[in-house]
Amino acid sequence: MFAVYASAPNAEKPLESLVVGERPDPEVPEGWVRVAVKAASLNMHDLWTLRGVGIKPEQFPMILGCDGAGVLDDGTEVVLHAVVNAPGWQGDDTLDPKRTLLTEKHQGTFADYVIVPKRNVIPKPAGLSFSEAATMGTAWLTAYRMLFVKSGLRPGQTMLVQGASGGVSTALIQLGRAAGFRVWVTGRSEEKRALATGLGAHQAFESGARLPERVDAVFETVGKATWSHSVKSLKPGGIIVVSGSTSGPDAHAELQRVFFLQLRIAGSTMGTRDELADLLSYVDLKGIKPQIGQELPFERAEEGFKSMFEGDTAGKIVFTK
């Protein structure tokens, strides 16, 4: 079958390991289902896989893609949940110590077919296209959990999103605006800040800019480059919800400010199957359409990977049949 895959780990030049070609058709174990992929979205996780992060060398070649939407063999249209739990796990999907994401142990969604456990497919709302639905499983689910499960924000309070144009950031902007929060954003360029305000941000500021006032919560995916600004931007008792560190993990902790102002820091990773089902219902009820920056046929996947590698994003990058 057709597939977009990583041939081997390449820490220094990850795109050199990207292959658009053929892989064997998957076998379907008991308790799993086959999904004919109609659309799938690109995540930073796919670049980390190409670099060999979070995956053992013997797992290569690995079909890339955590997210996707498609059709079961019986014709049911579904959205994929990327977190695969250990057999018999009970509780929060994201706390299972033996959990994996698609592309870490099991082959991913950038192919004609993907196989997943039965519980990892959720009916696709009719109001979402396959391309729109394919953005939900990682970036949008991460944003939903950060905002509605971890932050404790109430409508009317102020949130700051660090970074204006990535998949999680654009999802946070759209979800936050729809939920009644005052949404502020930072962005490196005028173009990225304009994108954020177009999606519903009330104000957009240059990266590191002094804000008009401190905020109730900061949503952090950038890490080292923005961490100090995030800490300094919080009200006493405020919270930083962090789900990534694309600029590096080794930020200065600012511990004196953290304890003196009683700031809170909450980690957040992906989300549960039930949270994904709730997210799908929420965007369908609200009529929210995810920001798609690029939509390309799978055959042109290398173009999308290059855009993400160079930081040239304006929302989600989606590959389609």
N, C-alpha and C positions, 0 to 999 in steps of 0.2 A: 504494500500500500504506500501511497505518497506520505511523506513525513518531513518535518523540519527538526533536525536533531543535532546534538553535540557529539562530535566524534571522539573527543578526548578532552581532559582538563587542560586549559591554557590560561594560566594566571595573568600573564603579561599582555597577551594579544588574544583576548577571548573570541573576537569575531572570526579569527582564522580557523577556529574549530567548528564553526557553524556550517552545516551541510543541508542543502535542499535536495532531497532524493527519495530513495525507497527503503522501507523497512518491512520486516515480516508482518503479516496479519496477526493480530493478537488472539490468543486462546482465552476463552471465558470460563474461569473457575466457578464452582458451585457458590452461589450467594453473590455473584458479581453480575453486571449487565454490560452490554455493548452499546455504545452511543456513537451514532454517525454524526461527526462534528460538522456543524454548519458555520460556526464562528468561534474564535478564541482570541483572547486579548493578551498582550505582552506585559510582563511585569519585570521590575528590577531583579526579581528572583531568578529570572531566566538568564540574565547576564552573570549572576553569581554562579549559576550552574555551569555555564561555559567556563568560568574561572576555576571550577572544581570545589567551590565552597558548599559545604553541607551535603556532599555526595562522595561516596567512596570511588576510587579510580576504577575498581572492577565493575562498577555500575554502568560505565560507558560501553557502547554508545547509548545515549539517553534522548528519547524524544522530548522536546521542550514543551512548555505550556502548562501552567497551573489552572487556568480558567477556561471555561468553554460553555457553549450551549449547543444542543443538537437534538437528535431524534432517536428514541429507542426502537428496537426491532418491531415493536407493535404499533409504531407511529406516534407515541406520546412525545410531546415537545418538552424538553427538560433543561434545567440549569445545573451545572456541576458544582458540588462542594469539594474543595481541594484538599481538605484535611482528612487523611485516612488514619483511622484509629486502630489500635491493636485489637484483635478479636476479643470480645467480651468486656471491653472497657466500658465503665459506667461513669457518668459525670460530664463535666465540661470538656468538650472535645479538645480544647487547646491546652489542657493541663495534663493530658496523657503523656507520660514520659517516653512512650514508645511510638508516639504519633509521627507521621511523616506527611509531607506535602507531595502531591503529584510532582514528578521529576526528581525526587530525592531517592526513592526506592522503586516506585512504579512509573511506567512510561506516561508521558504527558499528552496534552490535547492538540498539539500542532500536527495533526495527522488525519487521515480519512476516518479512523475509528480510535476510540479510547475505551478502555474497560475500567470500571470503578465498582466498589461495593454498592449493593442495591440502595443502602441508606444515603449514598452520596449523590443521588439524583433527586431534584425537586421540580415539580411541575412549573413550566415557564408561564408567567402571566401573559394573556393574549395581548395586553397593551404594550408589551416590550418586544421589539424586533430581536432576532437572534444576535445581531451585533450589539445591541444595547444590553441584552441579558448576559452576554459573554464578558461584560466588564464587572459584573457584580461579585463574583466569587472571591476575589482577593482584595483589590483596592477598595471597592465600595463596602465590602463586609468589614474590612479593617477600619474604615472611617466610621461605619455605623457603630461598631463596638466601642471605639474610642469615645465617640460623642455620647451615645445613649446608655452604655453599660458602665464605662469607666469614669467619665468626667464629673457626673453629679450636677451638671449645669441645669439651671431653670430658664425657661423662656424669658427673654428680656435681659439676660446677662450677656456679658461681652466675651467673645472668644477670639483668639489670635491664631491664625494658621501660618506657620513658617514655610514659605515656599508656595508660589502661586499657581504652578502649572502642571505639577505631577498628577498621577492618577488618584492617589489618596487625598492630596490637597484639594483638587477640584471637587471630589466627592464630599469632603468636609464642608466646602463652601456651599454646595447645593443643598446638602442635608441640613446644615446649620441655618441657612436662610429660611428653608421651608418649615423648620421647627420653631422659629420665632426668636432666635438668638441674634445679637448684634455681631456681625461677622467682620473682623479685620484680618488683613492678609499682608504679608511682606513678599516682595518679588524683586529679582535682580535687574529686571529691565522694564521699561515703560510698556512694552508689548505684553509681558507676562502680567503686569499689574492691570492692564486694560482687560485682559482675558478674565481675571478674577472679578473685577467689578461687573463685567458683562454677565457673569454667572450668578451674581447676586451679592457679592461682598459689598458691605456698606462703605468701607474705605480700604485703600491699598497704599502701602508705604514702601519706601526703599528698604532693602535689607539693612538691618541694624539701626534704623531710624528711631529717634526718640518719639514715643507715642503720646497722644494728647492726654491720656490717663492710663493707669494700670488696668489690667484685664483680669477676669475671673478664671480663665483657663487658657493655656497655650497648648497647641497640638503640634508635636515635634516629630518630624521624619528626617530632618537634615543632619542633626547631630553636632559635631564639633564646631562647624562654622556659625551656627546660630544659637548654641546652647546658652552662652552668657547673656545674650539678648533676651532669650526666653525667660531666664531666671529673673532678670532685672525688670521685666515687663509685668510681672505678676503682682496682684494685690496681696497683702498679708493673708495667709490662709489659702491662697490660690493653689491651683493644681496644674502640673505639666503632665500631659499624657503623651508618652513616647512609644512609637511603633517602628522606628527605623533610625538609621544613622548614615545616610548616603555620603556625607562628607567626611566620615570617620567617627569611630566610637570613643576616642580618647579625649573628651572635652574636660575642661577644668570644672570640678564639681560645684564650686561656689558654696561650700558647706556652711560658712558663717551666715550668709544670706538665707540659706535654706532653714537652718534651725532658728535664727533670730526672728524671721518673719513667719515661721511655722508653715513653710511651703510643703506641698505634697507632690511626690513624683510617682506616677503610676505607669507601669509597663503594660503594653497591650499587643497581643499577637493574633492576627486573623480573627476568627469568630467561630461560633458553633453552627451546627446545621439549623437549629431552631432560629438562631439570629439571622441566618441567611434567608430562611423562609419569611421571617418578619420583615426584613429589608425589602424583599421582593414585593410583599403586600403593600409596604409603605410607599415605595416609589410608584407602584401602580395606582394606589388610592390618590396620591398627590399629583400624579401626572408628571413626575420628574423624569427628564430625559438626560442620561449621563452625557458628559462632554466627551466626544470622540474627536481627537485631534487628527488622526490618520486612519483611514480604512483602506487596506490593501489586500489583494488576493494572496493566498498562501505562497504562491510562486515568487512573490516579491518580498518575502519575509526579511531578507537581508537589509532592505531599505529601512524597515521599521526598527530593526535591531541597531542599525547605525544611528538613527535619530535618537534612540534612547541612550546609546553609548555616549553621544555628544551632548546630551542634555537638551536636545531640541524637541521638547514636547509641549503640547497644548491640550492636555487631556489624555485619554486613553488611546493607545495604538491597538487597532483591531485587525485581525486577519480573517478573511472570509473565503468561502467556496464560491 
